[in-house]
Amino acid sequence: MSTQVSMTGTAWAMLLVLAMVWGGSFFFVEVALTEMPPLTIVLHRVFWAVLALGAVLWSKGLALPRSPRIWRAYLVMGALNNVIPFSLIVWGQTVLEGGLASILNAMTAMVGAVVAGLLLADERLTAAKLAGAALGLAGVAIIIGPEALRGLDPRDLAQLAILGATLSYAVASVWGKLRLGGVPPEVNAFGMLAGSTVLMIPLVLIVDGVPTLNHSPAVWGAILGLAWLATSFAYLLYFGILARAGAANLMLVTLMVPPFAVALGAVFLGERLPAVAYPGFALIALGLAVTDGRLLRRR
């Protein structure tokens, strides 16, 4: 008989730190987009991150797995957790503010709970998770607005791209738990990002051409922050939380990201969210509380 996984105090602390660094990723992307096309940003992000994680593995004396099955799993994980969602989110941010993109990305928590509930025995689907997902979807509908139903424009497509990224993230968390359990978090993070880099190189060469290194110090600072903080360090936390608390609990981080993303965008980039974003985010937050269930049980 399976048991439900739960969050410990350590897992919550790791989740908060992960939210901080991922909140910064939306800010870093906004800066990088001033000089780089979207797919090139994604390639820089995973390439420099995998080099940093290689140094971590070397310093700890950790060996890479030799099984072809594990490396095939890393390629799939890299596509689901990096190539697809990173590309969709960065493209979406060519039209949307980083804060709004992060709010839409918060739907990952609800999508992740439903996907994990359908596919994982120890994270079963419940009425609370379905109700939470419905509330989250209502929040997204408020943010996008009824005018989106009358015809798609680039802004609507960008919002749909962010929502597509949430589904990819949710499937990735389940895949990681099913296929990569028992492997050290550092090795999993390196393998996934190595797979992402292999997939991104031909894609960038075809779409954007050969990347240039002639960029301003501000953009290079954003790229290295995106790669080293929001990717290599973040994925060490990601796989650690996945092992401790499960796929659905891991996806709770996406609701904690928007406050950091909104604050950074407002302070450094002068971004202001549309008024409908706040009640929409409140509904998404309520959906998360219902999905998680702990706050309601305490009440």
C-alpha positions in Angstrom: 0.0 0.0 0.0 1.5 3.4 -1.0 1.8 6.3 1.4 1.4 10.0 0.7 4.7 12.0 0.7 4.7 15.2 2.8 6.8 18.3 3.3 9.3 18.6 6.1 10.8 21.9 7.5 14.0 21.3 5.5 12.0 20.8 2.3 10.1 24.0 2.9 13.3 25.9 3.4 14.8 24.5 0.2 11.5 25.4 -1.6 11.8 29.0 -0.5 15.4 29.4 -1.7 14.4 27.8 -5.0 11.5 30.3 -5.3 14.0 33.2 -4.8 16.4 32.1 -7.5 13.7 31.1 -9.9 12.0 34.5 -9.3 15.3 36.1 -10.4 15.3 34.1 -13.6 12.4 36.1 -15.1 14.4 39.3 -14.3 17.6 37.9 -15.9 15.7 36.9 -19.0 14.2 40.4 -19.4 17.8 41.9 -19.3 19.2 39.2 -21.7 16.4 39.8 -24.2 17.7 43.3 -24.9 20.5 41.8 -26.9 19.8 38.1 -27.5 17.1 36.1 -29.3 15.1 33.7 -27.1 16.6 30.3 -28.1 20.2 31.6 -27.8 19.4 32.7 -24.3 18.2 29.2 -23.5 21.4 27.7 -24.9 23.6 30.0 -22.9 21.5 29.2 -19.8 22.0 25.4 -20.0 25.6 25.4 -21.5 27.1 27.6 -18.7 25.1 25.8 -16.1 26.3 22.3 -17.2 29.9 23.5 -16.9 29.3 24.8 -13.4 27.7 21.5 -12.4 30.6 19.6 -14.0 32.9 21.4 -11.6 30.6 20.5 -8.7 30.7 16.8 -9.6 34.5 16.9 -10.0 35.0 18.6 -6.6 32.8 15.9 -4.9 34.3 13.0 -6.7 30.9 11.9 -8.1 30.9 9.5 -11.0 28.6 9.8 -14.0 26.2 6.9 -14.6 27.2 4.5 -17.4 23.8 3.0 -18.2 22.4 4.1 -21.6 18.9 3.9 -20.1 19.8 6.7 -17.6 21.3 8.9 -20.3 18.2 8.4 -22.5 16.1 9.5 -19.4 18.3 12.6 -19.1 17.6 13.5 -22.7 13.9 13.2 -22.1 14.2 15.1 -18.8 16.2 17.8 -20.5 13.6 18.3 -23.2 10.6 18.3 -20.7 12.2 20.4 -18.0 14.5 22.7 -19.9 14.3 22.9 -23.7 10.5 23.0 -24.1 9.5 25.2 -21.0 12.6 27.5 -21.1 12.0 28.2 -24.8 8.3 28.8 -24.4 8.8 31.1 -21.3 11.6 33.1 -22.9 9.6 33.6 -26.1 6.6 34.6 -24.0 8.7 37.2 -22.3 9.4 38.9 -25.6 5.7 40.1 -25.3 4.8 39.7 -21.6 6.3 41.3 -18.5 8.4 39.0 -16.3 6.0 39.3 -13.4 3.0 38.4 -15.4 4.8 35.4 -16.9 5.7 34.2 -13.5 2.1 34.4 -12.3 0.9 32.3 -15.3 3.8 29.9 -14.5 2.3 29.4 -11.0 -0.3 27.2 -12.6 2.5 24.6 -12.6 1.5 23.8 -9.0 -2.0 22.8 -9.9 -1.1 21.1 -13.2 1.7 19.2 -11.4 -0.7 18.0 -8.7 -3.1 16.7 -11.2 -0.5 15.0 -13.5 1.3 13.5 -10.4 -2.1 12.3 -9.1 -2.9 10.5 -12.3 0.5 8.9 -12.8 2.0 8.3 -9.3 0.6 5.9 -6.7 2.0 7.9 -3.7 0.6 11.2 -4.9 -3.0 10.2 -5.7 -5.5 12.5 -7.3 -8.1 13.8 -4.8 -11.2 16.0 -5.0 -9.2 18.8 -3.3 -6.5 18.7 -6.0 -9.2 18.9 -8.7 -11.0 21.8 -7.0 -7.6 23.6 -6.6 -6.9 23.1 -10.3 -10.3 24.5 -11.1 -9.7 27.6 -9.0 -6.2 28.1 -10.5 -7.7 27.8 -14.0 -10.3 30.5 -13.1 -7.4 32.7 -11.9 -5.6 32.3 -15.2 -8.9 33.0 -17.1 -9.2 36.3 -15.2 -5.6 37.3 -16.0 -5.9 36.5 -19.7 -9.4 38.1 -19.9 -12.5 37.4 -21.9 -11.2 39.4 -24.9 -8.8 36.5 -25.6 -11.8 34.4 -26.7 -12.5 36.9 -29.5 -9.3 36.3 -31.4 -5.6 35.5 -30.6 -3.0 38.2 -30.8 0.7 37.8 -29.9 0.1 38.6 -26.2 -2.6 35.9 -26.0 -0.2 33.4 -27.7 2.5 34.3 -25.3 0.3 33.6 -22.3 -0.7 30.2 -23.9 3.0 29.5 -24.3 3.6 30.0 -20.6 0.7 27.7 -19.8 2.2 25.1 -22.2 5.5 25.4 -20.2 3.6 24.5 -17.0 2.4 21.3 -18.5 5.9 20.4 -19.6 7.3 21.1 -16.1 4.6 19.0 -14.5 5.3 16.0 -16.8 9.0 16.4 -16.2 8.7 16.2 -12.4 6.8 12.9 -12.7 9.3 11.6 -15.2 12.2 12.5 -12.9 10.7 10.7 -10.0 9.9 7.6 -12.0 13.2 7.3 -14.0 15.9 9.1 -11.9 15.3 8.0 -8.4 18.2 6.8 -6.3 20.8 8.9 -8.3 22.5 11.8 -6.4 20.8 15.2 -7.1 24.1 16.7 -8.4 24.4 13.9 -11.0 20.8 14.2 -12.1 21.1 17.9 -12.5 24.3 17.6 -14.6 22.8 14.8 -16.8 19.6 16.7 -17.4 21.4 19.9 -18.4 23.9 18.0 -20.5 21.0 16.5 -22.4 19.4 19.9 -22.7 22.6 21.3 -24.2 22.9 18.5 -26.8 19.3 19.2 -27.9 19.6 23.0 -27.9 22.8 23.3 -30.0 21.3 22.2 -33.4 18.1 24.0 -32.7 19.9 27.3 -32.1 22.1 26.9 -35.1 19.1 26.3 -37.3 16.9 29.1 -36.0 19.2 31.8 -34.6 22.6 31.0 -36.3 26.0 30.8 -34.6 25.8 32.7 -31.2 27.9 35.7 -30.8 29.9 36.6 -27.6 29.8 40.3 -28.2 27.4 41.5 -25.5 27.4 44.1 -22.8 28.6 43.4 -19.2 25.0 43.7 -18.0 23.7 41.0 -20.4 26.6 38.7 -19.5 25.9 39.3 -15.9 22.2 38.3 -16.5 23.2 35.2 -18.5 25.6 34.0 -15.8 23.0 34.7 -13.1 20.5 32.8 -15.1 22.9 29.9 -15.7 24.7 29.6 -12.4 22.1 30.7 -9.9 18.7 30.1 -11.6 19.8 26.9 -13.3 22.8 24.9 -11.8 22.2 25.9 -8.2 18.4 25.8 -8.6 18.5 22.2 -10.0 20.6 21.0 -7.2 17.7 22.1 -4.9 15.1 20.8 -7.4 16.3 17.2 -7.4 16.9 17.4 -3.6 13.3 18.5 -3.0 12.0 15.9 -5.5 13.7 13.1 -3.6 12.5 14.4 -0.2 8.9 15.5 -0.9 7.7 14.3 -4.3 6.6 15.8 -7.6 3.4 17.5 -6.6 5.0 19.2 -3.5 7.9 20.3 -5.6 5.6 22.1 -8.0 4.4 24.3 -5.1 7.5 26.4 -5.7 5.9 28.0 -8.8 3.3 29.8 -6.6 6.2 31.2 -4.4 8.1 32.6 -7.4 5.8 35.5 -8.6 6.4 37.8 -5.6 10.1 37.8 -6.2 9.7 38.2 -10.0 7.2 41.0 -9.6 9.4 42.8 -7.0 12.6 42.6 -9.2 10.7 43.8 -12.3 9.2 46.7 -10.5 12.4 47.9 -8.8 14.9 47.4 -11.6 12.8 47.5 -14.8 9.9 49.7 -13.9 7.4 47.1 -14.8 3.8 47.4 -13.6 1.3 44.5 -13.7 -2.3 45.0 -15.1 -4.9 45.3 -12.4 -6.5 42.0 -13.3 -3.3 40.1 -12.5 -3.7 40.6 -8.7 -7.2 39.0 -8.3 -6.2 36.3 -10.8 -3.1 35.5 -8.7 -5.2 35.5 -5.5 -7.4 32.8 -7.1 -4.4 30.8 -8.1 -3.1 31.1 -4.5 -6.4 29.9 -3.2 -6.3 27.0 -5.6 -2.9 26.1 -4.2 -4.2 26.2 -0.6 -7.1 23.9 -1.6 -4.8 21.6 -3.6 -2.3 21.3 -0.7 -5.0 20.9 1.9 -2.8 21.5 5.0 -4.0 25.0 5.8 -7.7 24.0 5.4 -7.1 20.9 7.7 -5.6 23.2 10.4 -8.7 25.4 10.1 
